[in-house]
Amino acid sequence: MAAGTLGAALLGLSSLTFAGTVIFLILAAPFLVVFSPILVPAAMILILSTAGFLFSGGSGIGGLAAILWLYRKARGQLPYAADQLDFVRMKVASKAWDMKERAKEGGQFVQNKAQENTEA
């Protein structure tokens, strides 16, 4: 009973919201059409300038981080968890070498089988 009452109340509120949105769009559409030659370029300028400021700020932070990393590297202060990164890098390199050797052995096996089949 309570769920039905709550559902009906929420349905009524959502229908009022929808009706208000439709009425607003009906009233605002002529103004949007009349002022669109001004609003569209203004919106484009606003969006592009915001994107430019965000990009320049991000590039500045990235450049500052790179310079700080180079400074720490030159002073001998290893970055955080550098030994763990070196361990992972060596482990990946070892696994890549193992896979290369397996591929080479697999290629030799296939070549030997093909040679056996052609001789038989």
Salt bridges, closest charged atoms under 4 A:
ASP86 OD1 - ARG89 NH2 2.72
GLU101 OE2 - LYS104 NZ 3.93
